[in-house]
Amino acid sequence: MLSTLSDKNSNMSLKLPKSVQNVVEYDSGSESECDDMLLGLLENVSCQTTTPIDSHKFRNELSDKLQLRDFQLNSNGHCNFRDGTVLGKPPGIIIPSDLIHFDTILLSIYLNIEYDTNDRVMRSSCQVSAPVFCLDSYKAIHSEINHNKSVGKHQLWIKPNNLPRDMTVHFKKRCWDLSRDFRKVSKRQWPSFTIVATPAIDGVLQYKKSIRTPNFEVRSKEQANKTSASRGLSTLTKSKKRRTPQTEAALLELQKIQSNIIQIRRQIEEKTQLNKEYETRCAFMISISSTDDRFKYINRNLKTTLSKIRQLSEKRNSY
């Protein structure tokens, strides 16, 4: 009886329709493809999740201690003229000393406008591609960390212990998205960007300790005859009109004013950088002196000094 049942089962298995057999064969052969598809869907979902630094309001409230290096100035502030000459000075950012002790740092570049982060279309339209590291070693570090903790295309991983002494991260000058590419979505002639640095401990991002750069633009090249006069950097063109003693004196006076503007701007940049450095050092000394009761008097004086530095900085920025 058992033999007859086995014969019947074998006959039934042999009489399966061809369509069913094809489905079975397809499912068994495409198991790895299904796994890859599911992993891809999970990655897309993870990329769509929002974080605190995705909020325009949150970024505006962050400290702008993340300094820009080798960016030019235009009428609106800092700018990277990406199609200009490099001359051994590619643009970059300077990581402050208070982020050195963290394991890793996530760099994120954002378009400086406010939009609904839950709107997938707007997020896609406003997403900026991250710049490219100058050093291949930084690219390898990002790829290694990104393999275990993937991030968006607007973000890069760095390790503070792999940075040089001046804590500068250099990027290739030409590998930036242009401001003009976002005119339609931002409804501005020259949209600006900002870079946010978020430290991480054991892979956990510390969003409250994030800092950002001042806003900056990215243009193709400097239009010397259009906007440089407003910031005192224009070169005087030859006038076709007949010169008089009055116009000659006016031109000389204009040259003096322009050179003074350039000098004052450089002094402001130098004092701003020194002020931020002093503030960082003072805050570091305050944190050390607060650990011992013997240094209460020093700690109190340091706090007073730090408040004065910040008041002077706010007063200078208000001008």
ABEGO torsion letter per residue (X at the ends): XAAAAAAAAAAAAAABBAAAAAAAAAAAAAAAAAAAAAAAAAAAAAAABBBAAABAAAAAABBAABBBBGBBBBAAEBBBBAABBAGGBBBBBBBBAAAAABABBBBBBBBBBBBBAABAAAAAAABBBBBBBABAAAAAAAAAAAAABBBBAABBBBBAAABBAAGBBBBBAABBBBAAAAAAAAGBABBBBBBBBBBBBGGBBBAAABBBBBBBBBBABBBAAAAAAAAGABBBBBBABBBBAAAAAAAAAAAAAAAAAAAAAAAAAAAAAAAAAAAAAAAAAAAAAAABAAAAAAAAAAAAAAAAAAAAAAAAAAX
